[in-house]
Amino acid sequence: MCRSSNEKCAVFLISGFLGSGKTTLLKHLLDNVPEGEKIAVLINEFGKAGVDGDVVCRDGLKVIEISRGSIFCACAKGDFLRSLFSLFRNYSPSILLIEASGASDTTDIKRDIVYGRLSEFYKFIGNICVVDAMRFESWLDLFNAVKKQIQAATNIVINKIDLVSA
């Protein structure tokens, strides 16, 4: 697909606490890419080594992994912003899927994408938060990130509903 220079890349953030099913959702989305779209994926792993990049890797797909910290805090923010500039300049995707680290506070994603120079290239479409139906209630009071991810979400997917009662 040939895009005009004034078209912005649509950005979708996939968030959710550890083990909620973010990577499974990402794989499903990648298996159902609309024809003509050029997809890129940015995966944020909090640990030193990324593992999800190998899981979603496929021919013709640009995957960037940022490890050793959250892209939403100072520890990896610079790497994140540089990667977004480089990705658009060198690959020019029409859709960018960002998988956030499970422990991330994702409330700043709009600020990072909508304002400043990145807004010339990217258009934030939404934050899809995946919720683990089985663990949500117990994690809500234990981990502040769970609450922050829900508050920042534009869409919520409740996953693992087959493991809980009505």
C-alpha positions in Angstrom: 0.0 0.0 0.0 1.4 3.4 -0.9 0.6 6.0 1.6 0.6 9.7 1.0 3.1 11.7 3.1 0.3 13.4 5.1 -1.3 10.2 6.3 -0.6 9.4 10.0 0.1 5.9 11.4 -2.8 4.7 13.6 -1.6 3.7 17.0 -3.3 1.1 19.2 -1.9 0.3 22.7 -2.6 -3.1 24.2 -2.3 -3.0 27.9 -3.2 -5.3 30.8 -1.6 -6.7 33.9 0.8 -9.6 33.9 -0.6 -12.8 32.3 -3.9 -11.2 31.3 -3.6 -12.3 27.6 -2.0 -9.2 25.8 0.3 -11.3 23.6 -2.6 -13.7 22.7 -4.7 -10.7 21.6 -1.7 -9.3 19.7 -1.2 -12.6 17.9 -5.0 -12.7 17.0 -4.8 -9.1 15.6 -1.7 -10.0 13.5 -3.5 -13.0 12.1 -6.4 -10.7 10.9 -4.6 -7.7 9.4 -6.8 -5.9 6.8 -5.4 -6.2 3.3 -3.2 -3.3 2.3 -2.2 -2.3 5.8 1.5 -2.2 6.8 1.8 -3.2 10.4 4.5 -2.7 12.9 4.7 -3.9 16.5 6.5 -2.4 19.5 6.7 -4.7 22.5 7.7 -3.4 25.9 9.2 -6.0 28.3 10.0 -4.9 31.8 12.7 -7.5 32.3 16.2 -7.6 30.7 15.3 -9.9 27.9 12.3 -9.9 25.6 10.3 -13.0 24.9 7.1 -11.9 23.2 8.9 -10.7 20.0 9.8 -14.2 19.0 6.2 -15.3 19.6 4.7 -12.7 17.2 7.5 -12.6 14.6 6.4 -13.4 11.1 7.6 -12.6 7.5 7.3 -8.9 6.5 6.5 -7.7 10.1 8.6 -5.1 11.7 8.9 -5.9 15.5 10.8 -3.6 17.9 11.4 -4.8 21.5 12.3 -2.4 24.3 13.4 -4.1 27.5 14.7 -3.1 30.9 12.0 -0.9 32.0 8.6 0.6 31.1 8.3 2.9 28.1 6.1 5.0 30.2 8.7 6.0 32.8 12.1 7.7 32.5 14.0 4.4 32.4 12.9 3.6 28.8 11.1 6.7 27.6 14.0 8.0 25.5 14.3 4.6 23.8 10.6 4.5 23.1 10.4 8.0 21.6 13.5 7.4 19.4 12.1 4.1 18.3 8.9 5.8 17.2 10.7 8.4 15.1 13.0 5.8 13.6 10.1 3.4 12.9 8.1 6.0 11.0 11.0 7.3 9.0 12.4 3.9 8.0 9.4 1.7 7.8 6.4 4.0 7.5 3.7 1.7 8.9 0.0 2.4 8.5 -0.8 0.7 11.9 1.4 0.5 15.0 0.4 -2.0 17.7 2.2 -1.4 21.0 2.1 -4.1 23.7 2.8 -2.5 27.0 4.6 -4.2 29.9 2.1 -5.8 32.3 3.3 -3.6 35.2 3.0 -0.3 33.2 1.1 2.8 34.2 -0.2 3.6 30.7 -1.9 6.9 31.5 0.7 8.9 29.6 0.3 7.3 26.2 -1.9 10.1 24.9 0.6 12.7 25.9 3.5 10.8 24.2 1.6 10.3 20.9 -0.9 13.2 20.6 1.3 16.1 21.6 4.7 17.2 20.4 6.6 16.1 17.2 5.2 12.6 17.2 1.7 13.9 16.5 3.0 14.8 13.0 3.4 11.1 12.3 1.1 9.2 14.6 -2.6 9.2 15.5 -3.6 7.6 18.8 -6.7 5.5 18.2 -7.2 3.7 21.4 -5.9 1.7 24.4 -7.3 -1.8 24.6 -6.9 -3.1 28.1 -7.0 -6.9 28.6 -8.4 -7.9 32.0 -7.9 -11.4 33.6 -11.3 -12.2 34.9 -9.9 -14.8 37.3 -7.4 -12.6 39.0 -8.8 -9.0 38.5 -10.5 -8.6 41.9 -7.5 -9.9 43.9 -5.0 -7.8 41.9 -7.0 -4.6 41.9 -6.2 -3.7 45.5 -2.6 -5.1 45.4 -1.2 -3.4 42.3 -1.8 0.2 41.4 -0.9 -0.5 37.8 -4.1 -2.6 37.4 -6.3 0.4 38.4 -4.3 2.8 36.2 -4.5 0.6 33.2 -8.3 0.4 33.5 -8.6 4.1 33.9 -6.5 4.8 30.8 -8.3 2.3 28.6 -10.6 3.3 25.8 -11.7 -0.4 25.4 -11.7 -3.2 27.9 -11.5 -6.9 26.9 -12.4 -9.3 29.8 -10.4 -12.4 29.1 -10.5 -15.9 30.7 -14.3 -15.7 31.4 -14.5 -19.4 31.0 -12.6 -19.8 34.2 -15.0 -17.9 36.4 -18.6 -18.3 37.4 -21.3 -15.8 36.3 
